[in-house]
Amino acid sequence: MNRSLRDAMAALSLSNLCFISAWQILLNPGHYFYYYWKNYPGFTEIIALVLDILLLAVLFSVGIAATRRFGKGALAKGARVLFVLLLVIPLNSIRLGGGSLNDLDLFTFLRRTQVMVLGCLLLAAILLVLWRWSSVITRIVAPILMILAPFSLVALSQGVWLAQRHRSDIRLFNKKTPDVAESETEPARRVLWLIFDEMDQRMLFDARPDGIKFPELDRFRSEAIYADSAYPPAGETLMSMPALTTGRIVTRAVPSRPDELMLTFDGSKEAAGWSAQPNIFSAARAAGFRTALIGWYHPYCRTIGTGLDVCYWEPSISEANPVLDKLSMGGAMRLWVRAVLFRIPLVFRLLKSRYMRDLREQHIVTHQRILAEARAVVRDRGLNLTLIHFPVPHHPFIYDPARNVLSPATDNDYAGNLELVDKILGELRREMEAAFSWNKTAVLITSDHWWRDSTPVNGRRDHRVPFLLKLAGQPEGVTYPRAFNTVLTHDLVLAYLSGELSSKDDMIQWMDRHRSFAESPLTKNLP
């Protein structure tokens, strides 16, 4: 094998290894379930990755050829050291596995372990060794790269096979249409269920920071049944929302298709599809009620859409699902390049501001779309049950209360997102008051889980979530002091819609009878 071919194979192999973090996503069968994607991306991700690998391989080949022709002395040595140092990228990818792109922040690591001086000395020693024995190390590394070169084709073949295998799943991205209701009733009973993602009970009501006001929430609390010891069914949205809608504690949730989430319920060993389980919407429609769900994160319209007259959802943004809408070729290529850059020590620290700004900008769009749909759906006086799952106050933080604007600025905080929640409640209330439906509607405000970055108290975070329920025509508020789990909301809402419950006294007595446990066994040992 001549030298040029060996150099080209080494360059391709090294380039492929640099993109191993991208392959870790694409070669994960779970990624091809596309549960969190709003639209089918097709082969865009794979083609973009192949192009990135080939372009980087060309760049490496040019660098190797230039070094062989013009590199002498210190220049050649420096090129060999750089060649070996590039292996840090795949090694970091292997170390981090399929973790977040921003898991590596060397400065934070060094501060936390208080070994900055030792770390710098170790780095200097490594560079000295590489410089002193660069020729020997390069002669060892080059054959290894040659051996690993075929894995470029193996990874590509496996990725194409996975994509082709799930190509027929494109139909599963379609919104499901509802079953025909058995009957229709006049909307004598209306329930609006507002779930604000990751809303903190303690900061909202118990230990509110000085200078922060929530006038709409305080006003609502004065009119509602306010529970100060409510616990969510799970500590994350993936399990909590299925639990709240089915009325059963979910111990495990695994996406299996674009339109399916496999759930394992407490006390069961077998997983079952969310779409096949009875839920609050299917039960309401069977009773002749009209239903609606507006939300984010879960593809509600694909999973449980058959129980919904009105449905809209927006995806969660992450490395595996980095866009709100359809992924372009250029966008995919940039995303994979970013994945490589973030595996280089210290690079994420340099690019963190831009990365977080991008996330905030996408979160703003998600919030605006959900709010627009929410404002429209609360004006629909023909709906009996409406659930709206908002993406705030969940991070990233997007509200600047000082200027009363949505902003991707880096100094926004969680308290600002809570003030945005207060503003949303005021907007929805005014919409309903203008439609003369506020006083005729039972409004429930709660959260799917607690604020997971809150300051621990006595070594543990507060796992409670807000729970406020204003019944139609309720004249004044009352505090419900006993602890319970919000998984009972499923039965509570259906009992109210059926006419079993009418007054706040009925509701309190019902909660007393049906609360069987407070904090879920799944969350008791969480920090």
C-alpha positions as CSV (number, residue, x, y, z in Angstrom):
1,M,0.0,0.0,0.0
2,N,1.5,3.3,-1.1
3,R,2.0,6.2,1.3
4,S,-0.7,8.4,-0.2
5,L,-3.3,5.7,0.3
6,R,-2.2,5.0,3.8
7,D,-2.4,8.8,4.7
8,A,-5.8,9.0,3.2
9,M,-7.1,6.1,5.2
10,A,-5.6,7.4,8.4
11,A,-7.1,10.8,7.7
12,L,-10.6,9.2,7.1
13,S,-10.2,7.1,10.2
14,L,-9.3,10.0,12.4
15,S,-12.1,12.1,11.0
16,N,-14.6,9.4,11.7
17,L,-13.3,9.0,15.3
18,C,-13.7,12.7,15.8
19,F,-17.4,12.4,15.0
20,I,-18.0,9.4,17.3
21,S,-20.2,11.6,19.5
22,A,-22.5,12.0,16.5
23,W,-22.5,8.2,15.8
24,Q,-23.3,7.6,19.5
25,I,-26.6,9.4,18.8
26,L,-27.3,8.0,15.3
27,L,-26.4,4.4,16.1
28,N,-28.7,4.4,19.2
29,P,-31.8,2.6,18.0
30,G,-33.8,4.7,20.4
31,H,-32.9,7.8,18.4
32,Y,-34.7,6.4,15.4
33,F,-37.9,6.1,17.3
34,Y,-38.0,9.9,16.8
35,Y,-40.4,10.3,19.7
36,Y,-39.4,13.9,20.3
37,W,-39.2,15.0,16.7
38,K,-42.1,16.9,15.3
39,N,-41.3,16.0,11.7
40,Y,-39.6,13.0,10.1
41,P,-36.0,14.0,9.4
42,G,-35.4,11.2,6.9
43,F,-31.8,10.6,5.9
44,T,-30.8,14.2,6.5
45,E,-28.8,13.5,9.6
46,I,-26.8,10.6,8.1
47,I,-26.0,12.4,4.8
48,A,-24.9,15.5,6.8
49,L,-22.7,13.5,9.0
50,V,-21.0,11.7,6.1
51,L,-20.4,15.0,4.4
52,D,-18.8,16.4,7.6
53,I,-16.6,13.3,7.9
54,L,-15.4,13.5,4.3
55,L,-14.7,17.2,4.5
56,L,-12.7,16.9,7.7
57,A,-10.9,13.9,6.2
58,V,-9.9,16.0,3.2
59,L,-8.6,18.7,5.6
60,F,-6.6,16.1,7.5
61,S,-5.2,14.7,4.2
62,V,-4.1,18.2,3.1
63,G,-2.5,18.8,6.4
64,I,-0.6,15.5,6.3
65,A,0.5,16.1,2.7
66,A,1.7,19.6,3.6
67,T,3.6,18.4,6.6
68,R,5.4,15.7,4.6
69,R,6.4,18.2,1.9
70,F,7.2,21.3,3.8
71,G,7.4,20.3,7.5
72,K,10.9,20.2,8.9
73,G,12.2,20.4,12.5
74,A,9.9,22.1,15.0
75,L,7.1,22.5,12.4
76,A,7.0,18.7,11.7
77,K,7.1,18.0,15.4
78,G,4.3,20.4,16.1
79,A,2.2,18.8,13.4
80,R,2.7,15.3,14.9
81,V,1.8,16.5,18.4
82,L,-1.4,18.1,17.0
83,F,-2.2,14.9,15.2
84,V,-2.0,12.8,18.4
85,L,-3.8,15.4,20.5
86,L,-6.8,15.2,18.1
87,L,-7.5,11.8,19.7
88,V,-8.7,13.7,22.8
89,I,-12.0,14.3,20.9
90,P,-13.0,10.6,20.5
91,L,-11.6,9.7,23.9
92,N,-13.8,12.4,25.5
93,S,-16.7,11.1,23.5
94,I,-16.2,7.6,24.8
95,R,-15.8,8.9,28.3
96,L,-19.0,10.9,28.2
97,G,-21.0,8.2,26.3
98,G,-24.3,9.5,25.0
99,G,-24.3,12.4,27.5
100,S,-25.1,16.0,26.9
101,L,-22.8,17.9,24.5
102,N,-21.8,20.3,27.3
103,D,-20.9,17.7,30.0
104,L,-17.2,18.7,29.8
105,D,-16.2,22.0,31.4
106,L,-12.6,21.5,32.5
107,F,-12.4,24.7,34.5
108,T,-15.4,23.7,36.6
109,F,-13.8,20.2,37.1
110,L,-10.5,21.7,38.3
111,R,-12.2,24.1,40.7
112,R,-14.4,21.4,42.1
113,T,-11.5,19.0,42.8
114,Q,-9.1,21.8,43.8
115,V,-6.3,20.4,41.7
116,M,-5.8,23.1,39.1
117,V,-2.0,23.3,39.7
118,L,-1.7,19.6,39.5
119,G,-3.8,19.5,36.4
120,C,-1.7,22.1,34.7
121,L,1.5,20.3,35.6
122,L,0.0,17.0,34.3
123,L,-0.9,18.7,31.0
124,A,2.5,20.2,30.7
125,A,4.1,16.8,31.2
126,I,1.9,15.2,28.6
127,L,2.8,17.9,26.1
128,L,6.5,17.4,26.9
129,V,6.3,13.7,26.3
130,L,4.4,14.2,23.1
131,W,7.0,16.7,21.9
132,R,10.0,14.6,22.9
133,W,8.8,11.3,21.4
134,S,6.4,12.6,18.8
135,S,7.9,10.4,16.0
136,V,7.6,7.2,18.1
137,I,4.1,8.0,19.3
138,T,2.9,8.9,15.7
139,R,4.3,5.6,14.4
140,I,2.2,3.8,17.1
141,V,-0.9,5.8,16.5
142,A,-1.0,5.6,12.7
143,P,-1.3,1.8,12.4
144,I,-4.1,1.9,15.0
145,L,-6.0,4.4,12.9
146,M,-5.4,2.1,9.9
147,I,-6.9,-0.8,11.8
148,L,-9.9,1.3,12.8
149,A,-10.5,2.7,9.3
150,P,-13.0,0.0,8.3
151,F,-15.2,1.1,11.2
152,S,-16.1,4.2,9.1
153,L,-18.0,1.9,6.7
154,V,-19.4,-0.2,9.5
155,A,-20.9,2.8,11.2
156,L,-22.3,4.2,8.0
157,S,-23.8,0.8,7.1
158,Q,-25.4,0.4,10.5
159,G,-26.8,4.0,10.4
160,V,-28.3,3.5,6.9
161,W,-29.8,0.2,8.0
162,L,-31.4,1.7,11.0
163,A,-32.7,4.6,9.1
164,Q,-34.1,2.4,6.3
165,R,-35.6,0.0,8.9
166,H,-37.6,2.9,10.4
167,R,-38.4,4.7,7.1
168,S,-41.9,3.3,7.1
169,D,-42.5,5.0,10.5
170,I,-43.1,8.3,8.7
171,R,-46.8,7.6,8.9
172,L,-46.5,7.4,12.7
173,F,-45.6,11.1,12.7
174,N,-49.2,11.9,11.7
175,K,-51.7,13.3,14.2
176,K,-54.2,10.7,15.3
177,T,-57.9,11.6,14.9
178,P,-60.3,11.2,17.7
179,D,-62.9,8.4,18.1
180,V,-66.5,9.4,17.6
181,A,-68.0,10.4,20.9
182,E,-70.9,8.3,22.1
183,S,-73.0,11.5,22.8
184,E,-72.6,15.2,23.2
185,T,-73.6,17.2,26.2
186,E,-73.9,20.9,26.8
187,P,-70.8,22.2,28.5
188,A,-72.5,22.6,31.9
189,R,-69.2,21.5,33.4
190,R,-65.9,22.9,32.2
191,V,-62.4,22.2,33.6
192,L,-59.2,24.0,32.6
193,W,-56.2,22.2,33.8
194,L,-53.0,24.2,33.7
195,I,-49.7,22.4,34.2
196,F,-46.6,24.6,34.4
197,D,-43.5,22.5,33.9
198,E,-41.1,22.4,36.9
199,M,-42.9,24.9,39.1
200,D,-41.6,25.3,42.6
201,Q,-44.0,25.4,45.6
202,R,-41.5,26.7,48.0
203,M,-40.3,29.8,46.0
204,L,-43.8,30.5,44.8
205,F,-45.6,30.6,48.2
206,D,-43.5,29.4,51.2
207,A,-40.2,31.2,50.8
208,R,-40.7,33.8,48.2
209,P,-37.6,36.0,47.6
210,D,-37.9,39.7,48.6
211,G,-39.1,42.0,45.9
212,I,-40.8,39.4,43.8
213,K,-44.5,39.5,43.4
214,F,-47.0,37.1,41.8
215,P,-50.2,39.2,41.8
216,E,-52.3,36.9,39.6
217,L,-51.3,33.7,41.4
218,D,-51.9,35.3,44.8
219,R,-55.3,36.5,43.6
220,F,-56.1,33.0,42.3
221,R,-55.0,31.5,45.6
222,S,-57.4,33.7,47.5
223,E,-60.3,32.2,45.4
224,A,-59.2,28.6,45.3
225,I,-58.7,25.4,47.2
226,Y,-55.0,25.7,47.9
227,A,-53.0,22.6,48.9
228,D,-49.7,23.2,50.5
229,S,-48.6,19.6,50.6
230,A,-49.1,18.2,47.1
231,Y,-46.5,15.8,45.6
232,P,-46.1,14.9,41.9
233,P,-46.2,11.3,40.8
234,A,-42.7,11.4,39.4
235,G,-39.6,13.7,39.3
236,E,-39.5,14.1,35.5
237,T,-41.9,15.0,32.7
238,L,-41.4,11.7,30.8
239,M,-43.1,9.7,33.6
240,S,-45.2,12.4,35.3
241,M,-47.4,13.4,32.5
242,P,-48.5,9.8,31.6
243,A,-49.1,9.2,35.3
244,L,-51.3,12.4,35.6
245,T,-53.3,11.6,32.5
246,T,-53.8,7.9,33.3
247,G,-54.2,8.2,37.1
248,R,-51.6,5.6,37.8
249,I,-48.0,5.8,39.1
250,V,-45.5,5.2,36.3
251,T,-42.3,3.6,37.3
252,R,-40.6,3.5,33.8
253,A,-41.2,5.1,30.5
254,V,-39.4,4.3,27.3
255,P,-40.1,5.7,23.8
256,S,-40.7,2.9,21.3
257,R,-42.0,4.7,18.2
258,P,-42.7,8.2,17.1
259,D,-46.3,7.7,18.4
260,E,-45.7,5.4,21.4
261,L,-44.3,5.5,24.9
262,M,-44.0,2.2,26.7
263,L,-45.1,2.6,30.3
264,T,-44.5,0.3,33.3
265,F,-47.0,1.0,36.0
266,D,-46.4,0.6,39.7
267,G,-47.1,-3.1,40.7
268,S,-46.7,-4.3,37.1
269,K,-43.7,-6.0,35.5
270,E,-45.0,-5.7,31.9
271,A,-44.7,-2.5,29.8
272,A,-47.8,-1.2,28.0
273,G,-48.2,1.4,25.4
274,W,-49.5,4.8,26.5
275,S,-51.8,5.0,23.5
276,A,-53.6,1.8,24.5
277,Q,-54.3,2.9,28.1
278,P,-57.5,4.4,29.3
279,N,-56.8,8.1,30.2
280,I,-58.7,11.1,31.4
281,F,-59.5,12.2,27.8
282,S,-60.8,8.9,26.6
283,A,-62.9,8.6,29.7
284,A,-64.3,12.1,29.3
285,R,-65.1,11.5,25.6
286,A,-66.8,8.3,26.5
287,A,-69.0,10.3,28.8
288,G,-69.9,12.7,25.9
289,F,-67.5,15.5,26.8
290,R,-65.3,17.4,24.4
291,T,-61.6,17.5,25.2
292,A,-58.5,19.5,24.3
293,L,-54.8,19.2,25.0
294,I,-52.1,21.8,24.2
295,G,-48.6,21.0,25.4
296,W,-44.9,20.5,24.9
297,Y,-42.4,17.7,25.3
298,H,-44.6,14.6,24.6
299,P,-46.1,14.1,21.1
300,Y,-49.6,14.1,22.6
301,C,-51.4,14.3,19.3
302,R,-49.7,11.1,18.1
303,T,-49.8,9.1,21.3
304,I,-53.2,9.9,22.9
305,G,-54.8,11.9,20.1
306,T,-57.8,9.6,19.7
307,G,-59.2,10.9,22.9
308,L,-58.9,14.6,21.9
309,D,-61.1,16.9,19.9
310,V,-58.4,19.6,19.9
311,C,-54.7,18.9,20.1
312,Y,-51.4,20.8,19.6
313,W,-47.9,20.0,20.8
314,E,-44.3,21.3,20.5
315,P,-41.2,19.2,21.0
316,S,-38.5,19.6,23.6
317,I,-35.1,20.8,22.3
318,S,-32.0,18.7,23.0
319,E,-28.9,17.4,21.3
320,A,-30.8,14.4,19.9
321,N,-33.6,16.7,18.8
322,P,-32.0,20.0,18.1
323,V,-34.6,21.9,16.1
324,L,-38.2,23.0,16.4
325,D,-39.1,22.3,12.8
326,K,-37.7,20.3,9.9
327,L,-34.0,19.8,9.9
328,S,-32.0,21.2,6.9
329,M,-28.9,19.7,5.5
330,G,-26.8,22.7,6.4
331,G,-28.3,22.8,9.9
332,A,-27.5,19.2,10.5
333,M,-23.9,19.6,9.3
334,R,-23.5,22.5,11.7
335,L,-25.0,20.5,14.6
336,W,-22.6,17.6,14.1
337,V,-19.6,20.0,13.9
338,R,-20.7,21.6,17.1
339,A,-20.8,18.1,18.7
340,V,-17.2,17.6,17.8
341,L,-16.1,21.0,19.1
342,F,-17.8,20.5,22.4
343,R,-15.6,17.4,23.0
344,I,-12.5,19.5,22.9
345,P,-11.4,20.6,26.4
346,L,-12.3,24.2,27.3
347,V,-14.2,24.8,24.0
348,F,-17.6,24.5,25.5
349,R,-16.7,27.2,28.0
350,L,-15.8,29.5,25.1
351,L,-19.0,28.7,23.2
352,K,-21.4,28.3,26.1
353,S,-22.9,31.7,25.8
354,R,-23.9,31.2,22.2
355,Y,-25.1,27.7,22.9
356,M,-27.3,28.8,25.7
357,R,-28.6,31.7,23.7
358,D,-29.7,29.4,21.0
359,L,-31.5,27.2,23.5
360,R,-33.3,30.3,24.9
361,E,-34.3,31.5,21.5
362,Q,-35.8,28.1,20.7
363,H,-37.5,28.0,24.1
364,I,-39.0,31.4,23.4
365,V,-40.5,30.2,20.1
366,T,-41.9,27.1,21.9
367,H,-43.5,29.2,24.6
368,Q,-45.0,31.7,22.1
369,R,-46.5,28.9,20.1
370,I,-48.0,27.1,23.1
371,L,-49.4,30.4,24.5
372,A,-51.0,31.3,21.2
373,E,-52.8,28.0,21.0
374,A,-53.7,28.2,24.7
375,R,-55.3,31.7,24.3
376,A,-57.3,30.3,21.4
377,V,-58.5,27.1,23.1
378,V,-59.6,28.9,26.3
379,R,-62.0,30.9,24.2
380,D,-63.7,27.8,22.9
381,R,-66.8,27.6,25.1
382,G,-67.8,24.2,23.7
383,L,-64.9,22.3,25.4
384,N,-65.5,20.5,28.7
385,L,-61.9,19.5,29.6
386,T,-58.8,21.3,28.5
387,L,-55.3,20.6,29.6
388,I,-52.5,23.0,28.8
389,H,-48.9,21.9,29.6
390,F,-46.7,25.0,29.4
391,P,-42.9,24.8,28.9
392,V,-42.3,27.4,31.7
393,P,-40.9,28.0,34.3
394,H,-38.7,25.1,33.1
395,H,-35.3,26.2,32.0
396,P,-33.8,27.8,29.9
397,F,-34.9,31.1,31.4
398,I,-36.5,33.4,28.9
399,Y,-38.3,36.2,30.8
400,D,-36.8,39.6,31.8
401,P,-39.3,41.0,34.3
402,A,-37.5,44.4,34.5
403,R,-38.3,45.1,30.8
404,N,-41.4,42.8,30.7
405,V,-40.1,41.1,27.6
406,L,-39.1,37.6,26.5
407,S,-35.3,37.6,26.1
408,P,-32.5,35.2,25.4
409,A,-30.2,37.2,27.8
410,T,-27.9,35.2,30.0
411,D,-28.8,36.9,33.2
412,N,-32.4,35.7,33.2
413,D,-33.2,33.4,36.1
414,Y,-35.8,30.9,37.4
415,A,-37.6,33.6,39.4
416,G,-38.2,35.5,36.2
417,N,-39.7,32.5,34.6
418,L,-42.1,32.2,37.6
419,E,-43.1,35.8,37.0
420,L,-43.8,34.8,33.4
421,V,-46.1,32.1,34.8
422,D,-48.0,34.8,36.7
423,K,-48.3,36.8,33.5
424,I,-49.6,33.9,31.5
425,L,-52.3,33.2,34.1
426,G,-53.4,36.9,33.9
427,E,-53.6,36.7,30.1
428,L,-55.7,33.5,30.1
429,R,-58.0,34.9,32.8
430,R,-58.7,38.0,30.8
431,E,-59.4,36.0,27.7
432,M,-61.9,33.9,29.6
433,E,-63.5,36.9,31.4
434,A,-64.0,38.5,28.0
435,A,-65.8,35.4,26.9
436,F,-67.8,35.3,30.1
437,S,-66.5,31.8,30.9
438,W,-64.1,32.3,33.8
439,N,-66.7,32.1,36.6
440,K,-68.3,29.1,34.8
441,T,-65.0,27.1,34.7
442,A,-63.1,25.0,37.2
443,V,-59.5,26.0,36.9
444,L,-56.7,23.8,38.3
445,I,-53.1,25.0,38.5
446,T,-50.3,22.6,39.3
447,S,-47.0,21.2,38.0
448,D,-45.6,17.9,36.7
449,H,-42.6,18.0,39.0
450,W,-40.6,20.2,41.4
451,W,-37.7,22.6,40.5
452,R,-34.8,20.2,40.3
453,D,-32.2,22.9,40.6
454,S,-33.7,24.5,43.7
455,T,-31.5,25.1,46.8
456,P,-31.6,22.1,49.1
457,V,-33.1,22.6,52.5
458,N,-31.5,20.4,55.2
459,G,-29.7,18.5,52.5
460,R,-32.8,17.8,50.3
461,R,-34.8,19.6,47.8
462,D,-38.5,20.3,48.4
463,H,-40.5,17.9,46.3
464,R,-43.8,19.6,46.7
465,V,-45.6,21.2,43.7
466,P,-48.3,23.9,43.7
467,F,-51.9,22.7,43.6
468,L,-54.7,25.3,43.4
469,L,-58.2,24.5,42.3
470,K,-60.9,27.1,41.8
471,L,-64.4,25.6,41.2
472,A,-66.9,27.3,39.0
473,G,-68.6,30.0,41.0
474,Q,-66.4,29.5,44.1
475,P,-66.7,32.6,46.2
476,E,-63.6,32.3,48.4
477,G,-60.5,30.3,49.0
478,V,-59.6,27.7,51.5
479,T,-56.3,25.9,52.4
480,Y,-56.2,22.1,52.2
481,P,-53.4,21.1,54.7
482,R,-53.2,17.4,54.3
483,A,-50.5,15.7,52.1
484,F,-51.5,13.8,48.9
485,N,-50.2,12.8,45.5
486,T,-51.5,14.7,42.5
487,V,-51.9,11.4,40.6
488,L,-55.4,11.5,42.0
489,T,-56.2,14.5,39.7
490,H,-57.3,12.1,37.0
491,D,-60.2,10.8,39.2
492,L,-60.9,14.1,40.8
493,V,-61.5,15.9,37.5
494,L,-63.7,13.1,36.1
495,A,-65.7,13.1,39.3
496,Y,-66.3,16.9,38.9
497,L,-67.2,16.6,35.3
498,S,-69.7,13.9,36.0
499,G,-71.5,16.1,38.6
500,E,-70.5,14.0,41.6
501,L,-68.7,17.1,43.1
502,S,-70.2,20.6,43.1
503,S,-68.8,22.6,46.0
504,K,-65.5,23.1,47.7
505,D,-66.8,21.1,50.7
506,D,-67.6,18.2,48.3
507,M,-64.1,18.5,46.8
508,I,-62.3,18.5,50.2
509,Q,-64.3,15.5,51.5
510,W,-63.6,13.7,48.3
511,M,-59.8,14.4,48.6
512,D,-59.9,13.2,52.2
513,R,-61.4,9.9,51.1
514,H,-59.2,9.2,48.1
515,R,-55.8,10.4,49.1
516,S,-53.9,7.2,49.9
517,F,-50.3,8.3,49.9
518,A,-48.4,11.6,49.6
519,E,-44.9,11.4,48.1
520,S,-44.5,8.8,45.5
521,P,-42.1,5.9,46.4
522,L,-40.3,6.8,43.2
523,T,-39.3,10.3,44.4
524,K,-38.7,9.8,48.2
525,N,-35.0,9.0,47.7
526,L,-34.4,11.6,45.1
527,P,-32.2,14.6,46.1
